[in-house]
Amino acid sequence: MTKNLNQLLKQAQQMQQKMTILQKELETREIEVSSGGGMIKIKINGKQQILGLKINKECVDLNDMDALEDLLKTSINQAIKDSQDMVSQAMSKVTGGMSIPGLF
């Protein structure tokens, strides 16, 4: 019984070390999301931090700011979702598909 418990603790420590390394790596991973036919481009990292934002001047109409705001909101939400998906996929490789609450 003690041998199994020790082995389980060792595996948990190894998983924790791998997750710590992966978390640091994910901070440096970047993805770019484009929407509105390339009118808005957002670069985001694995910590869901916006690193870059490009707005094509053709989509800026001062008489229709609502459209630009909607496009930005949609683009940002998609970038966050794509970043979260990237993190989730990377974490599932380390955890073997186990869902561990509070990791990301």
Secondary structure, 3 states (H helix, E strand, C coil): CHHHHHHHHHHHHHHHHHHHHHHHHHHHCEEEEEECCCCEEEEEECCCCEEEEEECHHHCCCCCHHHHHHHHHHHHHHHHHHHHHHHHHHHHHHHCCCCCCCCC
